[in-house]
């Protein structure tokens, strides 16, 4: 199910309304480049009430990788980031280790294909 399509190249998560306690994949598509994905889990602790307004604002740069003809790296379909709520910091964060590992895997596959 497509929740929202944004035509221009820049967007913020505040432009995307996500329901609580759901899992989403945000897919970023640019012609001539491999699609990039971000996995977002909106599960929140029970103590956070829906009528309590909060805004998750996060800046992340996603690097698009130019498509190589005939090359479909296995790891390119994996999300480049996993975003979840950190109950100790009371904010959403992404796993830096996971992102670094996926980036390394994709780069290794692309270097081997050249």
Secondary structure in CASP SS format (residue, H / E / C, confidence):
PFRMAT SS
TARGET T0000
AUTHOR 0000-0000-0000
METHOD secondary structure of the structure
MODEL  1
X C 1.00
X C 1.00
X C 1.00
X C 1.00
X C 1.00
X C 1.00
X C 1.00
X C 1.00
X C 1.00
X C 1.00
X C 1.00
X C 1.00
X H 1.00
X H 1.00
X H 1.00
X C 1.00
X C 1.00
X C 1.00
X C 1.00
X C 1.00
X C 1.00
X C 1.00
X E 1.00
X E 1.00
X E 1.00
X E 1.00
X E 1.00
X E 1.00
X C 1.00
X C 1.00
X C 1.00
X C 1.00
X E 1.00
X C 1.00
X C 1.00
X E 1.00
X E 1.00
X E 1.00
X E 1.00
X E 1.00
X E 1.00
X C 1.00
X C 1.00
X C 1.00
X C 1.00
X C 1.00
X C 1.00
X C 1.00
X C 1.00
X C 1.00
X C 1.00
X C 1.00
X C 1.00
X C 1.00
X C 1.00
X C 1.00
X C 1.00
X C 1.00
X C 1.00
X C 1.00
X C 1.00
X C 1.00
X C 1.00
X C 1.00
X C 1.00
X E 1.00
X C 1.00
X C 1.00
X C 1.00
X C 1.00
X C 1.00
X C 1.00
X C 1.00
X H 1.00
X H 1.00
X H 1.00
X H 1.00
X C 1.00
X C 1.00
X C 1.00
X E 1.00
X E 1.00
X E 1.00
X E 1.00
X E 1.00
X E 1.00
X C 1.00
X C 1.00
X C 1.00
X C 1.00
X E 1.00
X E 1.00
X E 1.00
X E 1.00
X C 1.00
X H 1.00
X H 1.00
X H 1.00
X H 1.00
X H 1.00
X H 1.00
X H 1.00
X H 1.00
X H 1.00
X H 1.00
X H 1.00
X H 1.00
X H 1.00
X H 1.00
X H 1.00
X H 1.00
X H 1.00
X H 1.00
X C 1.00
END
